[in-house]
Amino acid sequence: MNLLVASNARVDGGKTTFSVGLLDYISGTGFKPRAGNDYWFDHDDYRDAIERGRLYGKDARRLAAASTTRLTPEDLNPIHRLWRPAPGSKKGLLDRSDREFVVDRVGTGEAETPTYVVNGTVELPESVQTGLSLASAITVESLTEFNDVMKRVHMRALEQISERIESADRAVIESYGDIARPLTGLTTDAVAVVEPRRARIYDGERYANACEVASGSAREGRLETRVDRVLGLIEPRATVELPALESETRTKPERIADTYAPAYEALVTTALG
C-alpha cells in the first residue's frame, strides 16, 4: 500500500506532521524523494546536519524516526537542496530573485559519499566548505549545465527511490512544497491533500490521471505540477477536519495518530477500496 501526502499550501501545510502520524497508524516506512531547507531560515536544522558532515532537513529526520524500518534521513530522501536568501532584484542560477541555490546532496545513506552539486556562481558558506566532502563535487555555473547534471545524476537517484518505494509493504510518500507529486510514474493507492484544518482524500489512480492532464507538455514542467491545478480536475472521496495540535502532541507520532485517526481511516479505506 502506497499513500501519498501532498498540500496546496507552499509552506506550513502540515504534510510532515500528518505523515509522521500516518506512519504510526499503519506501521509504515516514510519517504520524501525531494526536500530542501534554507541556510538562513532553517539554520538550527542546517547546523544539526552539517556538524555531522551531512546535509538533510528536519522533515526527513522526523520521517526516519517515525518509520518502522530502520532508516537514515538520507535513505528516504535522496535529493536535498540547500537554499539561502538572495537580497536584491538580480536573478540567480535557477531564475529566482528571492533566494539562491547553494548545494544539492544527491544519494541515499547506502552510499559512503553522496554526490554533491554546488553552485559555482556564488560563494559557498564556510561551514558548507568545511563540513561536507566536496572534493569530488560537481560544479555548475549555468542552467544548461545544471539541467544536464539533473538528467544524469538526480534522475537516477529518483529512479532508485521509486524502486524502494514500490518494494515497500506500507509506504508513506511525502511531497514537497505545493507540488502535486514528487515522482512521476509512481503508483499510489490513495492521496491525502492536507492544509490547516482539513485533509481531502483522493483515489490514487484518479489523482494520477488528473496530474497527467494538469501537467500539460514537457515544456510546462511535468515534474513541477502544482496541487491546485490537479484539484480543479477531481473531487475528493472524503474531506476530514484536522484539529489543531499542541506542540507536545506534534512531537509524538502516536498522539498525532490518535488525533488524526478519522482522516487516516478515510485514507486507508480509500486505498483498500
Order of alpha helices (4+ residues) and beta strands (2+ residues): beta-alpha-beta-beta-alpha-alpha-alpha-beta-beta-beta-alpha-beta-alpha-alpha-beta-beta-beta-alpha-alpha-beta-alpha-alpha-alpha
